[in-house]
Amino acid sequence: MDQLLAIRAFARVVEAGNFTRAADSLKMPNATLSKLVQELEAHLGVRLLQRTTRRVTVTPEGRDYYEKTARILCDLEDIDSAFTAARSKPHGQLRIDVGGSTARDVLIPTLPDFLARYPDIRIDLGVSDRSIDLISDNVDCVIRGGPLDNSSLIARNIGFATLITCATPEYLKTFGTPAYPEELKNGHRLVSYLSPQTGRAVPFRFVHNGEKTEIKVDHRIGVNESNAHLAAGLAGLGIIQTFTYALDDALKAGTLVEILREWRPTPYPFHVVYPQNRHVTHRLRVFIDWLLESFPTNINKNA
């Protein structure tokens, strides 16, 4: 038995939650992966995983073994990377997941610079506002805005975005321009952004003289994808609240007009997020470093 390979196979099953996804991420047949884990269990004399036809559950002994060996695997991979990075250029495939408007308006316009610096890196870009599981979906990192509450992930702040409230000139001519956030409750039509995680409308947030206000009213329409949310605002369906970087062209052209400027909410944090127990490859490390350098200079358009 190749014990190191067996440990890596077992760790990936734990992280992915089933044998099929683990085998796919390791690019090995499912039968080979299963045999490696069985040989490891026989070698240790304990059951690491409980298998049924529908799911795989980690035993208490398996959880303890995973936590102890995960640190060893990370240390080994860090040692390997330190030597290989010194001799080679970063290369290979990098899988990144990012929200719709952030991809369109911030990341994709700056990617030519990254690819020019690192021509041997290939990027697979997953674009959606939905929440994903980095391990089971085999993603190297995600770029997301807002607070983070998953302690099993590492998050690096890469910048802040400005949220503004706006509507079309035609909408404001018909319904009037609110002077205070509370006026949004008086007959105005709101286009809410629906959280892809909960399906609930994200409240309109405001800050004035340090005092925070949230407006929660029944929305005329709710949208759970950022590009479509902006399109609804441009169509005159109602008032929207979104990021300045997505509104750059519309504000310059006058197709959307900012309202309640004095009540702009606190700048919104953005992070690059990656798994705590997964090795940070050379290509992921240079991508994160590049984001820290380039992302903040692009995110606060029209702030």
Secondary structure, 3 states (H helix, E strand, C coil): CCHHHHHHHHHHHHHHCCHHHHHHHHCCCHHHHHHHHHHHHHHHCCCCEEECCCCEEECHHHHHHHHHHHHHHHHHHHHHHHHHHHHCCCCEEEEEEECHHHHHHHHHHHHHHHHHHCCCEEEEEEECCCCCCCCCCCCCEEEEECCCCCCCEEEEEEEEECEEEEECHHHHHHHCCCCCHHHHHCCCCEEEEECCCCCCECCEEEEECCEEEEECCCCCEEECCHHHHHHHHHCCCCEEEEEHHHHHHHHHHCCCEEECHHHCCCCEEEEEEEECCCCCCHHHHHHHHHHHHHCHHHHCCCC
